[in-house]
Amino acid sequence: LEILVTILNENDNSPVFVQPNLTRDVPEDTKVDTAIVAREELSATDADLDTIYYELTTTVQDTDGYFAIRGVNNPEIYLQKALDYDKFNSTTLLLYARDRPVTSPDHTHTATATITIVIEQSDTRAPWFLPCNYLHNDTSICISSPYSGRVNISEMSTDPLLLEPGPIYAVDPDYTISDRIVYSIVGGNTGGVFSVDGDTGNLTMNKIVTSPDSFLLQVMATQVSNIRKYSVATVEIKVIDKSDYPPYFEKGVYNGTVFVGLPRRSFVYQAGDPSTPLVITAMDEDFPDV
């Protein structure tokens, strides 16, 4: 008598990852759809020879949607949405491997792999002139105001010019790279009156100015390692008559009178003389005719 015995495979093994823990460094400017971790590094095996079903999740808040797998049976991880270092610089992904579909009522074995993603800041932004203010609280955009200063007519200043709201200064906003900045004047320097120190940004005079003109300089800040990253700031220099004396008021104290019930924009009158408007005037010995 011949007896044929068939052994039925029981689902008594769990999927196994070759590398249950992985770390990947990903540049911030990585293009969407780029593979981050290859399928071969993430595929799980099952001694029962079952088909493996994969699912990818993230454990870090606000990092959903950036990374995904190619398919339910293909665990290759790829970049699904463009990265921004200012939003997050690392995240942790969990890859689940199951020997049954998620919706299956059968008993399911599961394995988990942890993938740590570290975002590397890339040189994506041009220099910022300081001081600057973030645009609508967006830390990736900082708007600076024009610089302004004054020089005296027919007078040669040997010191760096004092500017508002501060000296010419720019930084690389990709702060983990922090490339060195060099400065140059690229426009508005009629007659070569001014020069800028390439390293410090200090603005100095090369010659005197003999007419009460104004200069509207364009100063460029360029990254040393990447000359395609640059910004241009405006510097307005007014040429004025030299002032040796401060203005002063004709009186130390002025006294005025107002009446109850007067409409807006009504005059304030001199105290003791309700028919004469109160006038406050100042003088300056540099400008006796003004």
Protein Blocks (a to p, Z undefined) as FASTA:
>chain_A
ZZddddddddfbccddfblcdcddddfklcehiafbdfklmpccdfklpacddddddfbe
highkaccfbfklcbdcdfbdcdfklpgcdcddddddfbdfklcbdcddddddddddddd
ddfbccdddddddehhiakbccdddddddddehiacfbdcdddfbdcddddfblmnopac
ddddfehpahhlaccdfklopacdfbdcfbdcddddddddddfklmkbccdddddddddd
ddfbdcddfbfbdcddddehiaehiacddehiakbccddddddfklmmZZ
